[in-house]
């Protein structure tokens, strides 16, 4: 059974940092693309960052470029999102996704990130 377990969310003041982790289990995901998405209150789900199996040329939404860094550890089947210089508008539920495109798609349960001003 595939499981994605997210951790690292919480409450932080503006300008602070958080590191999200998403550990996958249940099958081998080393070639799967991985990514982070978020949903702010009253808004749709937004694509935040994505990384392919090699880690080369990750994608970032314009709103997080220069502040967030996505990385992965294929041996641990874990994807990370380092979030620095957080802003109140970064508040939302953050979800990890593994797969998509030609791969089966799996989603985590979400972790809450709240940035206070």
OpenMM code with the backbone's topology and positions (N, CA, C; nanometers):
from openmm import Vec3, app, unit

residues = "UNK UNK UNK UNK UNK UNK UNK UNK UNK UNK UNK UNK UNK UNK UNK UNK UNK UNK UNK UNK UNK UNK UNK UNK UNK UNK UNK UNK UNK UNK UNK UNK UNK UNK UNK UNK UNK UNK UNK UNK UNK UNK UNK UNK UNK UNK UNK UNK UNK UNK UNK UNK UNK UNK UNK UNK UNK UNK UNK UNK UNK UNK UNK UNK UNK UNK UNK UNK UNK UNK UNK UNK UNK UNK UNK UNK UNK UNK UNK UNK UNK UNK UNK UNK UNK UNK UNK UNK UNK UNK UNK UNK UNK UNK UNK UNK UNK UNK UNK UNK UNK UNK UNK UNK UNK UNK UNK UNK UNK UNK UNK UNK UNK UNK UNK UNK UNK".split()
positions = [
    Vec3(0.0847, -0.1190, 0.0000),
    Vec3(0.0000, 0.0000, 0.0000),
    Vec3(0.0886, 0.1245, 0.0000),
    Vec3(0.0616, 0.2147, -0.0938),
    Vec3(0.1408, 0.3372, -0.1045),
    Vec3(0.0987, 0.4354, 0.0040),
    Vec3(0.1991, 0.4943, 0.0668),
    Vec3(0.1723, 0.5979, 0.1670),
    Vec3(0.2680, 0.7134, 0.1464),
    Vec3(0.2173, 0.8348, 0.1588),
    Vec3(0.2989, 0.9554, 0.1598),
    Vec3(0.2742, 1.0235, 0.2934),
    Vec3(0.3796, 1.0390, 0.3722),
    Vec3(0.3660, 1.0987, 0.5051),
    Vec3(0.4415, 1.2307, 0.5079),
    Vec3(0.3662, 1.3380, 0.5248),
    Vec3(0.4244, 1.4722, 0.5273),
    Vec3(0.4491, 1.5156, 0.6710),
    Vec3(0.5490, 1.5991, 0.6879),
    Vec3(0.5786, 1.6546, 0.8190),
    Vec3(0.6516, 1.7868, 0.8015),
    Vec3(0.6596, 1.8632, 0.9097),
    Vec3(0.7371, 1.9860, 0.9086),
    Vec3(0.6557, 2.1134, 0.9064),
    Vec3(0.5256, 2.1040, 0.8904),
    Vec3(0.4442, 2.2250, 0.8911),
    Vec3(0.4350, 2.2843, 1.0303),
    Vec3(0.3746, 2.4027, 1.0388),
    Vec3(0.3587, 2.4665, 1.1679),
    Vec3(0.3318, 2.6138, 1.1551),
    Vec3(0.3459, 2.6829, 1.2673),
    Vec3(0.3241, 2.8266, 1.2751),
    Vec3(0.4591, 2.8961, 1.2846),
    Vec3(0.4797, 2.9958, 1.2008),
    Vec3(0.6058, 3.0683, 1.2001),
    Vec3(0.5778, 3.2147, 1.1720),
    Vec3(0.6642, 3.3011, 1.2222),
    Vec3(0.6498, 3.4441, 1.1946),
    Vec3(0.7023, 3.4767, 1.0552),
    Vec3(0.6513, 3.5826, 0.9991),
    Vec3(0.6994, 3.6284, 0.8683),
    Vec3(0.8511, 3.6465, 0.8740),
    Vec3(0.9183, 3.6014, 0.7682),
    Vec3(1.0635, 3.6059, 0.7629),
    Vec3(1.1301, 3.4796, 0.8115),
    Vec3(1.0533, 3.3929, 0.8727),
    Vec3(1.1074, 3.2686, 0.9267),
    Vec3(1.1186, 3.1595, 0.8215),
    Vec3(1.1570, 3.0408, 0.8683),
    Vec3(1.1802, 2.9267, 0.7793),
    Vec3(1.1117, 2.8016, 0.8322),
    Vec3(1.0772, 2.7160, 0.7399),
    Vec3(1.0273, 2.5824, 0.7710),
    Vec3(1.0824, 2.4862, 0.6670),
    Vec3(1.0937, 2.3598, 0.7057),
    Vec3(1.1346, 2.2564, 0.6113),
    Vec3(1.0304, 2.1458, 0.6130),
    Vec3(0.9669, 2.1261, 0.4992),
    Vec3(0.8683, 2.0189, 0.4855),
    Vec3(0.9361, 1.8933, 0.4321),
    Vec3(0.8882, 1.7799, 0.4792),
    Vec3(0.9355, 1.6502, 0.4302),
    Vec3(0.8161, 1.5662, 0.3884),
    Vec3(0.8362, 1.4824, 0.2893),
    Vec3(0.7323, 1.3888, 0.2465),
    Vec3(0.8002, 1.2557, 0.2180),
    Vec3(0.7735, 1.1586, 0.3030),
    Vec3(0.8345, 1.0263, 0.2895),
    Vec3(0.7362, 0.9317, 0.2226),
    Vec3(0.7805, 0.8699, 0.1144),
    Vec3(0.6956, 0.7772, 0.0391),
    Vec3(0.7329, 0.6334, 0.0708),
    Vec3(0.6346, 0.5481, 0.0722),
    Vec3(0.6588, 0.4054, 0.0947),
    Vec3(0.5555, 0.3239, 0.0190),
    Vec3(0.5832, 0.1963, 0.0046),
    Vec3(0.4876, 0.1076, -0.0600),
    Vec3(0.5279, 0.0631, -0.1987),
    Vec3(0.6186, 0.1357, -0.2609),
    Vec3(0.6746, 0.0963, -0.3884),
    Vec3(0.7990, 0.1806, -0.4133),
    Vec3(0.8690, 0.1553, -0.5230),
    Vec3(0.9901, 0.2318, -0.5546),
    Vec3(0.9532, 0.3552, -0.6352),
    Vec3(0.9964, 0.4708, -0.5868),
    Vec3(0.9609, 0.5968, -0.6510),
    Vec3(1.0823, 0.6727, -0.7058),
    Vec3(1.1962, 0.6067, -0.7153),
    Vec3(1.3179, 0.6795, -0.7502),
    Vec3(1.3117, 0.7459, -0.8873),
    Vec3(1.2303, 0.6958, -0.9805),
    Vec3(1.2199, 0.7575, -1.1129),
    Vec3(1.0984, 0.8480, -1.1261),
    Vec3(1.0160, 0.8553, -1.0238),
    Vec3(0.8931, 0.9339, -1.0301),
    Vec3(0.9221, 1.0822, -1.0090),
    Vec3(0.8508, 1.1697, -1.0799),
    Vec3(0.8587, 1.3109, -1.0446),
    Vec3(0.7921, 1.3328, -0.9084),
    Vec3(0.8375, 1.4347, -0.8383),
    Vec3(0.7813, 1.4684, -0.7075),
    Vec3(0.7545, 1.6179, -0.7030),
    Vec3(0.6618, 1.6580, -0.6218),
    Vec3(0.6316, 1.8002, -0.6165),
    Vec3(0.5549, 1.8394, -0.4927),
    Vec3(0.5472, 1.9693, -0.4733),
    Vec3(0.4712, 2.0283, -0.3639),
    Vec3(0.3667, 2.1238, -0.4207),
    Vec3(0.2482, 2.1198, -0.3618),
    Vec3(0.1373, 2.2048, -0.3991),
    Vec3(0.0826, 2.2656, -0.2716),
    Vec3(0.0100, 2.3749, -0.2860),
    Vec3(-0.0500, 2.4332, -0.1665),
    Vec3(-0.1888, 2.4864, -0.1992),
    Vec3(-0.2675, 2.4947, -0.0946),
    Vec3(-0.4027, 2.5493, -0.1087),
    Vec3(-0.4262, 2.6473, 0.0043),
    Vec3(-0.4427, 2.7733, -0.0334),
    Vec3(-0.4727, 2.8781, 0.0635),
    Vec3(-0.6223, 2.8782, 0.0905),
    Vec3(-0.6641, 2.9333, 0.2043),
    Vec3(-0.8072, 2.9382, 0.2362),
    Vec3(-0.8867, 3.0072, 0.1267),
    Vec3(-0.9899, 2.9410, 0.0775),
    Vec3(-1.0763, 3.0000, -0.0228),
    Vec3(-1.0203, 3.0015, -0.1630),
    Vec3(-0.9064, 2.9354, -0.1859),
    Vec3(-0.8427, 2.9362, -0.3176),
    Vec3(-0.8211, 2.7935, -0.3668),
    Vec3(-0.7899, 2.7820, -0.4937),
    Vec3(-0.7616, 2.6529, -0.5526),
    Vec3(-0.6208, 2.6054, -0.5205),
    Vec3(-0.5933, 2.4807, -0.5544),
    Vec3(-0.4608, 2.4249, -0.5287),
    Vec3(-0.3599, 2.4833, -0.6282),
    Vec3(-0.2449, 2.5239, -0.5756),
    Vec3(-0.1416, 2.5911, -0.6549),
    Vec3(-0.0165, 2.5038, -0.6623),
    Vec3(0.0424, 2.4988, -0.7791),
    Vec3(0.1667, 2.4276, -0.8033),
    Vec3(0.2817, 2.5101, -0.7463),
    Vec3(0.3552, 2.4601, -0.6489),
    Vec3(0.4608, 2.5372, -0.5830),
    Vec3(0.5990, 2.5028, -0.6396),
    Vec3(0.6329, 2.3753, -0.6415),
    Vec3(0.7649, 2.3328, -0.6883),
    Vec3(0.7579, 2.1872, -0.7307),
    Vec3(0.8376, 2.1532, -0.8330),
    Vec3(0.8421, 2.0159, -0.8831),
    Vec3(0.9852, 1.9774, -0.9143),
    Vec3(1.0154, 1.8481, -0.9012),
    Vec3(1.1504, 1.8002, -0.9261),
    Vec3(1.1426, 1.6641, -0.9935),
    Vec3(1.2266, 1.6427, -1.0949),
    Vec3(1.2257, 1.5124, -1.1607),
    Vec3(1.3203, 1.4166, -1.0881),
    Vec3(1.3353, 1.2980, -1.1418),
    Vec3(1.4098, 1.1941, -1.0697),
    Vec3(1.5552, 1.2330, -1.0490),
    Vec3(1.6138, 1.3101, -1.1437),
    Vec3(1.7550, 1.3443, -1.1336),
    Vec3(1.7801, 1.4672, -1.0480),
    Vec3(1.6762, 1.5449, -1.0241),
    Vec3(1.6936, 1.6676, -0.9467),
    Vec3(1.7404, 1.7864, -1.0282),
    Vec3(1.7552, 1.7670, -1.1591),
    Vec3(1.8051, 1.8747, -1.2447),
    Vec3(1.6892, 1.9667, -1.2852),
    Vec3(1.7174, 2.0972, -1.2882),
    Vec3(1.6209, 2.1985, -1.3327),
    Vec3(1.4840, 2.1868, -1.2665),
    Vec3(1.4768, 2.1972, -1.1363),
    Vec3(1.3456, 2.1949, -1.0725),
    Vec3(1.2613, 2.3151, -1.1145),
    Vec3(1.1310, 2.2992, -1.1049),
    Vec3(1.0365, 2.4064, -1.1355),
    Vec3(0.9929, 2.4758, -1.0057),
    Vec3(0.9808, 2.6086, -1.0133),
    Vec3(0.9283, 2.6851, -0.9008),
    Vec3(0.8227, 2.7833, -0.9519),
    Vec3(0.7181, 2.7989, -0.8746),
    Vec3(0.6237, 2.9059, -0.9036),
    Vec3(0.6937, 3.0397, -0.8841),
    Vec3(0.6536, 3.1389, -0.9632),
    Vec3(0.7175, 3.2706, -0.9533),
    Vec3(0.7094, 3.3263, -0.8117),
    Vec3(0.6012, 3.2954, -0.7426),
    Vec3(0.5798, 3.3517, -0.6094),
    Vec3(0.6785, 3.2985, -0.5043),
    Vec3(0.7476, 3.1886, -0.5348),
    Vec3(0.8394, 3.1304, -0.4352),
    Vec3(0.9841, 3.1262, -0.4830),
    Vec3(1.0099, 3.1662, -0.6062),
    Vec3(1.1470, 3.1629, -0.6592),
    Vec3(1.2409, 3.2444, -0.5727),
    Vec3(1.3569, 3.1869, -0.5438),
    Vec3(1.4567, 3.2547, -0.4624),
    Vec3(1.4359, 3.2379, -0.3124),
    Vec3(1.3200, 3.1827, -0.2730),
    Vec3(1.2907, 3.1638, -0.1300),
    Vec3(1.2760, 3.0168, -0.0935),
    Vec3(1.2213, 2.9374, -0.1834),
    Vec3(1.1965, 2.7947, -0.1578),
    Vec3(1.2950, 2.7110, -0.2381),
    Vec3(1.3317, 2.5965, -0.1815),
    Vec3(1.4176, 2.5018, -0.2517),
    Vec3(1.3604, 2.3618, -0.2359),
    Vec3(1.3385, 2.2953, -0.3487),
    Vec3(1.2909, 2.1572, -0.3457),
    Vec3(1.4105, 2.0649, -0.3676),
    Vec3(1.4114, 1.9539, -0.2972),
    Vec3(1.5174, 1.8548, -0.3150),
    Vec3(1.4594, 1.7166, -0.2857),
    Vec3(1.5350, 1.6145, -0.3196),
    Vec3(1.4872, 1.4789, -0.2953),
    Vec3(1.6028, 1.3873, -0.2600),
    Vec3(1.5719, 1.2833, -0.1869),
    Vec3(1.6676, 1.1787, -0.1531),
    Vec3(1.6068, 1.0486, -0.2024),
    Vec3(1.6536, 0.9993, -0.3146),
    Vec3(1.5926, 0.8810, -0.3751),
    Vec3(1.6128, 0.7564, -0.2892),
    Vec3(1.7239, 0.7483, -0.2172),
    Vec3(1.7475, 0.6327, -0.1300),
    Vec3(1.6431, 0.6275, -0.0185),
    Vec3(1.6011, 0.7444, 0.0293),
    Vec3(1.5016, 0.7508, 0.1360),
    Vec3(1.3610, 0.7688, 0.0819),
    Vec3(1.3482, 0.7837, -0.0520),
    Vec3(1.2189, 0.8105, -0.1168),
    Vec3(1.1478, 0.9254, -0.0474),
    Vec3(1.2216, 1.0336, -0.0303),
    Vec3(1.1704, 1.1505, 0.0408),
    Vec3(1.1952, 1.2755, -0.0422),
    Vec3(1.0967, 1.3632, -0.0435),
    Vec3(1.1107, 1.4930, -0.1080),
    Vec3(1.0976, 1.6003, 0.0005),
    Vec3(1.1771, 1.7054, -0.0143),
    Vec3(1.1828, 1.8121, 0.0851),
    Vec3(1.1455, 1.9453, 0.0201),
    Vec3(1.0983, 2.0366, 0.1034),
    Vec3(1.0764, 2.1737, 0.0592),
    Vec3(1.1290, 2.2651, 0.1690),
    Vec3(1.2430, 2.3271, 0.1425),
    Vec3(1.2984, 2.4256, 0.2350),
    Vec3(1.2367, 2.5600, 0.2017),
    Vec3(1.1710, 2.6202, 0.2989),
    Vec3(1.0998, 2.7456, 0.2779),
    Vec3(1.1630, 2.8526, 0.3663),
    Vec3(1.2231, 2.9522, 0.3024),
    Vec3(1.2862, 3.0624, 0.3733),
    Vec3(1.2127, 3.1921, 0.3447),
    Vec3(1.2383, 3.2933, 0.4260),
    Vec3(1.1774, 3.4258, 0.4078),
    Vec3(1.0267, 3.4135, 0.3874),
    Vec3(0.9640, 3.3384, 0.4750),
    Vec3(0.8207, 3.3120, 0.4591),
    Vec3(0.7385, 3.4392, 0.4741),
    Vec3(0.6292, 3.4446, 0.3981),
    Vec3(0.5381, 3.5582, 0.3981),
    Vec3(0.3988, 3.5102, 0.4392),
    Vec3(0.3164, 3.5997, 0.4897),
    Vec3(0.1795, 3.5593, 0.5263),
    Vec3(0.1045, 3.4949, 0.4092),
    Vec3(0.1326, 3.5381, 0.2883),
    Vec3(0.0636, 3.4800, 0.1720),
    Vec3(0.1109, 3.3386, 0.1394),
    Vec3(0.2101, 3.2889, 0.2096),
    Vec3(0.2512, 3.1486, 0.1948),
    Vec3(0.1649, 3.0553, 0.2798),
    Vec3(0.0778, 3.1123, 0.3591),
    Vec3(-0.0097, 3.0324, 0.4452),
    Vec3(-0.0999, 2.9420, 0.3632),
    Vec3(-0.1130, 2.8182, 0.4075),
    Vec3(-0.2019, 2.7242, 0.3402),
    Vec3(-0.1700, 2.5826, 0.3813),
    Vec3(-0.2432, 2.4900, 0.3208),
    Vec3(-0.2139, 2.3482, 0.3397),
    Vec3(-0.1215, 2.3052, 0.2258),
    Vec3(-0.0102, 2.2453, 0.2615),
    Vec3(0.0881, 2.2012, 0.1635),
    Vec3(0.0760, 2.0501, 0.1438),
    Vec3(0.0676, 2.0121, 0.0176),
    Vec3(0.0526, 1.8717, -0.0185),
    Vec3(0.1712, 1.8268, -0.1033),
    Vec3(0.2189, 1.7070, -0.0799),
    Vec3(0.3181, 1.6528, -0.1721),
    Vec3(0.2480, 1.5597, -0.2699),
    Vec3(0.3025, 1.5540, -0.3887),
    Vec3(0.2534, 1.4636, -0.4913),
    Vec3(0.3708, 1.3864, -0.5483),
    Vec3(0.3511, 1.2589, -0.5669),
    Vec3(0.4504, 1.1739, -0.6317),
    Vec3(0.3861, 1.1150, -0.7563),
    Vec3(0.4550, 1.1272, -0.8680),
    Vec3(0.4023, 1.0740, -0.9931),
    Vec3(0.3359, 1.1829, -1.0757),
    Vec3(0.2447, 1.1400, -1.1608),
    Vec3(0.1812, 1.2292, -1.2568),
    Vec3(0.2425, 1.2089, -1.3942),
    Vec3(0.1795, 1.2661, -1.4958),
    Vec3(0.2243, 1.2417, -1.6329),
    Vec3(0.1993, 1.0965, -1.6693),
    Vec3(0.3034, 1.0258, -1.7077),
    Vec3(0.2893, 0.8853, -1.7448),
    Vec3(0.2961, 0.7919, -1.6236),
    Vec3(0.3149, 0.8479, -1.5050),
    Vec3(0.3238, 0.7677, -1.3821),
    Vec3(0.1930, 0.7747, -1.3032),
    Vec3(0.1619, 0.6692, -1.2281),
    Vec3(0.0492, 0.6799, -1.1340),
    Vec3(0.0742, 0.7948, -1.0376),
    Vec3(-0.0327, 0.8533, -0.9914),
    Vec3(-0.0229, 0.9744, -0.9093),
    Vec3(-0.0694, 0.9450, -0.7670),
    Vec3(0.0089, 0.9940, -0.6713),
    Vec3(-0.0243, 0.9752, -0.5299),
    Vec3(-0.0091, 1.1087, -0.4578),
    Vec3(-0.0986, 1.1333, -0.3624),
    Vec3(-0.0980, 1.2588, -0.2864),
    Vec3(-0.0837, 1.2301, -0.1373),
    Vec3(-0.0150, 1.3204, -0.0685),
    Vec3(-0.0095, 1.3159, 0.0762),
    Vec3(-0.1354, 1.3755, 0.1360),
    Vec3(-0.1442, 1.3685, 0.2685),
    Vec3(-0.2652, 1.4141, 0.3385),
    Vec3(-0.2643, 1.5644, 0.3627),
    Vec3(-0.1495, 1.6287, 0.3427),
    Vec3(-0.1395, 1.7731, 0.3627),
    Vec3(-0.0850, 1.8084, 0.5001),
    Vec3(-0.0111, 1.9174, 0.5036),
    Vec3(0.0401, 1.9700, 0.6303),
    Vec3(0.0176, 2.1205, 0.6324),
    Vec3(-0.0284, 2.1715, 0.7443),
    Vec3(-0.0653, 2.3127, 0.7543),
    Vec3(0.0583, 2.3994, 0.7782),
    Vec3(0.0689, 2.5050, 0.7003),
    Vec3(0.1716, 2.6071, 0.7210),
    Vec3(0.0993, 2.7391, 0.7445),
    Vec3(0.1304, 2.8018, 0.8564),
    Vec3(0.0698, 2.9304, 0.8893),
    Vec3(0.1807, 3.0307, 0.9173),
    Vec3(0.1792, 3.1410, 0.8434),
    Vec3(0.2797, 3.2455, 0.8590),
    Vec3(0.2105, 3.3692, 0.9139),
    Vec3(0.2508, 3.4106, 1.0317),
    Vec3(0.1902, 3.5275, 1.0943),
    Vec3(0.2677, 3.6537, 1.0598),
    Vec3(0.1946, 3.7635, 1.0516),
    Vec3(0.2599, 3.8911, 1.0147),
    Vec3(0.3102, 3.9647, 1.1380),
] * unit.nanometer
topology = app.Topology()
chain = topology.addChain("A")
for resn in residues:
    res = topology.addResidue(resn, chain)
    for name in ("N", "CA", "C"):
        topology.addAtom(name, app.Element.getBySymbol(name[0]), res)
